[in-house]
Amino acid sequence: MASSGTRTTWRSLARLLHSFALILLFTIRSFMYPSGPWRGYWEQAGLGRQLMAPLTLRFAEGRIEGEGDDCVGPFTFSGRYDDRGVVALVKQYLGRHQVLYRGEHDGEGTIFGVWSIGDWVGGVFALSPESRRAPTDAPIREL
């Protein structure tokens, strides 16, 4: 039978591991879904690839909000994401129709998926955060 000291140690270890898991989950979410400027496109037969620019997305606690513009007009995004990388969004063109977006994070920064307007029309899309890399002409610093 375990002593009360051993039980206390196991509880402390369990709390510590739980805290570590939460910190790791937050870090993964922040990496997978950084809020700020994004770039994206959608494709449709007959129209080809259409850019969404500018595009801003905000991620918090499993929810997504954002706004942007494309060849159809200005729009808002709202939806959800999960820890497995699954994303579901509704793109609402201002004063116009809605488009459903469903996709998955590829593990390298991009969300790929399909969009649809009911059973009427659809295609593929991709969304990626703007690069956080330094400009190519940035000076190289000595270590």
Summary of the structure (lengths in Angstrom):
residues: 143
radius of gyration: 20.7
end to end distance: 54.9
largest distance: 72.6
contacts: 346
relative contact order: 0.14
helix: 20%
strand: 48%
